[in-house]
Amino acid sequence: METNDPAIAAQNPCQACGACCSYSSNWPRFTTENDAALDLIPTDLVNERLSGMRCEGERCTALRGKVGVATSCGIYAMRPQVCRTCMPGDAECAMARKRHGLPALV
């Protein structure tokens, strides 16, 4: 998976980033998910407070790959709503990328 191929970044900048998934141990948190949606997330990836995804340090345990190189979500189809609303280049994206020393998306 180790790559920093510009074609990946052009096609889907998130797959060449992952900064938002390794920004804070308090994120991603559950917000508007119903019980049925939460039941789809593997329990070993949920934090002990049942309030969000489990993190190792500040990195979501569902994140695969190397931040800033090539990443993917291990539970993409069932990811929390807050993950679905984060968009490439938005304010949260820019903040997370800056924290990892990555340039803002244009």
N, C-alpha and C positions, 0 to 999 in steps of 0.2 A: 504494500500500500504506500510505501514511501515514494512520494513524487511531489514535485511542485510544477507540474505540467501546466502551462498557461491555458491550454485547451480546457482543462478541468475547471479552472478559475473562471473562464469566460462562460462556460456552459452553466455552472452552478457555483457561485462564489462560496457558498456555505460548505461545499465539499472540499474546498481548499483552505478552510478557515477553522471553524469550531470554537472560536474565541468566546462566543456567547454561552457555550456549554461548559466553559471552564473559567467562569467569571466570579462566581460566588458560591459558597456552600449553602446559601439560602435560596439558590435558584438552580434549577427550575422548581417552582413551588406549584402546588395544585391550587386552582382558583375556581373555575366554573364547571369542572368535570362532575358528571353524575357518578353514582356508585358503579353502574355497569361499565363505564369507561375506565374507572380506576381499577376495577377487577381484572382488566386485561393486562395491566402492567405487572410484570413479574415481581413478586413480593421482595425478592432479594435486591431489587433496585429502588425500593421505596425506603425513605428514611424512617428512623424509629418513632418519630412523632406522627407519622402517616400524613405529613403536611406537604411532602414534595419528594423529589428524587433523592436518592442517597448519593452523597458525594464523597470522593476521596480527596481530601484537601478542598480545593475549590472546583474540582472537575466532576461533572456528572458521570456516574458509573455506566451510563448507557452510551457515552461517547467512545467511539473507536477511532484509532489512528493518532496522528501527531498534529497538534494545533499549528495552524499556519502552513501546513504541508498538504495533508490529505486526511479528511475525517468523514465519518458517517455516524448516524444514530442507530444504535442496536435495536431500538424499538420505534423506529420512525412512524410506522402505521398507527401506533397507539400512544404516541408521545403526548404529553400534557398540552392543554390549550395555550398556555403561555409560550410554549415552544413554537406552536403553530402561528402565533401572532408576531413573533420576532421576524422582521424582514431585512434582507440584505440592504445595508446602507442607512437604516433608520438610526435614531439617536442611541438606542441600546446597543445596536451593532457597532456603531462608531466608538462608543465608550469601551466596549469589550475589546475591540481590535486595538485601541490605543493602549489598554492595560497590558496587552501581549506584545506591544511594539510593532504592530502591523499597521500599514497605512489605511486610511479611511477609504471606503469604496466610493467610486465616483458614479 
